[in-house]
């Protein structure tokens, strides 16, 4: 059975799964929110396996691995979008907040991919796409920890792409600009102003634009496009 795996079922993931639902026979999705999981296409059917849990929980990661195992199962794609922010000056962030941000954005996705690669069958030409951020290379005020986690994730995925290319598993990372989604709700007005002043496109990105790019990388992009950091930011990084 061909399988897609979604880690984090937020706006970008949901929009992407709509575009990818016909590319596999079933999707396994992990998220903390019941509402987020039920918004995914295929909810209530055998086409969607819902894993309710925290990526930082070893049991939740193990549940994803178990769902992907089977004599006739193979992983066709994995989409990593789980992430948390850590807005604030460094001295105002608690140690727990710093540790949770690194765990959610970097350490746990690495551990999950390690288990999936070790314990599950993969289709030839399978794709792994992670959602990064221009914060990884363009420092933004009060986002030092978040930017560091995204820099680590992007470096990991590019290196993993080099490692897995001989196995015909293609890894890429989308380095997204500021996207108008629920993730930025608390700072939306400030970020609109920032985009007007600092982004050549003079606007925030849209969820559907990110989803279109991820779906392309998973379904249609040439396999020679691998271990790549693909930037989608309205031209912001070009001005850095």
N, C-alpha and C positions, 0 to 999 in steps of 0.2 A: 504494500500500500504506500503510495507516495504521500509524503508528509511535509507540511510547513510548520515552523515553530515561531511563535511570537512571544517575546519577552517584554512585557509592558504593553498594556492595551489602551493607551491614551489616544489623543486625536490623530496623531500621525499614523500610529499602528492601525487604527480602525479604518482610516481612509485607504491605507496601503492594502490591507486584507481584502477590501472590496475589489481592488484591481487584481489581486492574486488568487482569489478564491477558486477560479477555474483551473489554476495551474497545478493543483494537488487534489488528492482525494479527501484529505482531512487536514485540519489545522489544530495544533496544540497551542493553547494560549495560557500564559501565566500572568496574573495581576493580583493586586491586593483588593481590588474593588469588584464586587459582584456586578454593580451597574456597568462598569467598563467592559467586563467580560460578556454580559448579555447584549451589549450593543454591537458586538462583532457579528459579521455575517455567519449564518449557520447555527446561531444560538438555538438550543433546544433540539438539535438534530445530531446525528452521529458524525456529521462532518466537522463539528467543533468540539474538541475535548478541552473543557475548562478546568484549569488548575488554579484554585483560589489560594493565594499565599504570597509570601514575601520572598523575593529573590535571595535575600540574605539568610533565609532559613534553609538549612541543608535538606530538611525533609521535603520542602517545596521543590527544590532543584531535583531531588531524587525522583519526585513524582513526575516531573517532566521527562526525565530519562526513561523511566519505566513506561510511560505512555508512548515513547518513540521506539521501544523495543518490540520485536516480534519477528518471526521467521520470514515473513513477507514484507516487512516494513523497511522503508529507506527514507532518509531525510533528504529532501530536495532543496529546502532553503531554511535559513534561520534569520530572523530579524530581531535585532537587539535595540530596543528603544527605552527600556526602563531607565529611569534617572530621577534624581532629586536635586533641587537647587540648594544653595547655601549663601543666600544674599546677606551681606553685612560686612563691616570692617572686620578684619581678622581677629582683633582683640575682643570683639563682641560675640564671637562664635564659641559655643561650648565645646569641650573636647568630644562629647558624644555626637554633636552635630557634625564635626569634622570627620570623625570615624565613620559615621553612618553614610556620609556623602561619598567617601572613598569606597566603602563597602558596596554600596548600591550601584555606583557608576562605573566601578572598575573591578574590584576584587571578585565579587560574586558572578558577574558575567564571564570573567576568566575561568572561574571554577566550573561554571555550568558548561561552557564550551569544552573544557578539558574532559568532563565526564561524557558529554555527547560524542566527542571524537573517539574516546576510548571504548565506549560500551555500546554504541549504536552503529547500524549500517547506514552508509551514505551513498546516494546516487552519484554516478559519474557526472561531473559538471555541476554539482550542488553549489549553491551560493550562500554566503554569509555576508550580511550587510549590517553595519552598526551605525547608529545615529550619533554623530559627534557634534561639535560646535565650533564656531569661529572663536569662541572664548579660549580655545586651546592655544591660539597663536596671536590673538588680538586682545590684550588685557583690557578688561572692563572694570570700572570702579566697583568695589564691594563684591566682586565675584572671583576673588583670588583662589579660593578652595575649589569652587565649581570649575573654573578654567583649568586648574591643575588636574582634576579628575578627567576632564575631557581630553587634555593633552596626553595623559597616560593611556586612555582608551584608544585614541587614534593611533598612537605609536604601537600599541599592542596589536591592533588589527592589521596595520600595514605589515608588521613583522610576521604575523600569523599568515598573511597572504603569501609572503615569500615562502614560508615553511610548507604550506599546503598546496601550492600550485602544482608541484610534481604529482600530487595525488588527485589532480583534477577537481579540487575543491577551491572555488574562487571566492576570495575575501576582498571586500572594499568597505570604505567608510565614507558616509556623507557628512561633510562638515557644514552644518547649516548655520545660516545667519539667524537673526532674531525672527521667530515665526509667530504670527498672531494666533495663538492657541491658548488653551486653558492654563498651560504651564506658566505663562507670563501674566496671568490675569491681574495679579496684585500690582504690577509695575507697567501695565499696558500704556497708560497715558504718557509716562516718562519715556518709554521706549519708542512710542510714536514720534515724539519730539526728537529723540536721538536719531531715528532713522531719517527724518526730514533733513537733519543737519549733516549726517555722517555717511549716509548710504547713497551712492550714485543713483540708484533706482528710486530714492526718496520715499520709500515705504517699507513696511514690514513684509516679510515673506508670508505666503499662504500655505496652509496645511496641504491643500491639494497639489501644490507645486512640489513639496517634499515627497509626497506619496507618489506622484508621477515619476520622479527621479528614482526612487527606491524600486518601484515596480519595474522600471526599465533595467536597472542593474541586475535584478533577479531574473527577469524573463527574456530580455532581448539584447542586452549588452554583449558584445563579443567576449569570449573567454580570455582573450589577450589583454582585456582590461582587468587587471588584477593587482592586488596589493596597492591600490590607489586611494588617495584622499581626494574625493570629488567635492568641490566647494560650490555651495548654492547660497549666495549671500547678497545678491543685488549689487555686487561689485565692491562691497565694503572692504574686503581684504586687499584689494588692489590699491587702495589708498593708504594702507598702513605703512 
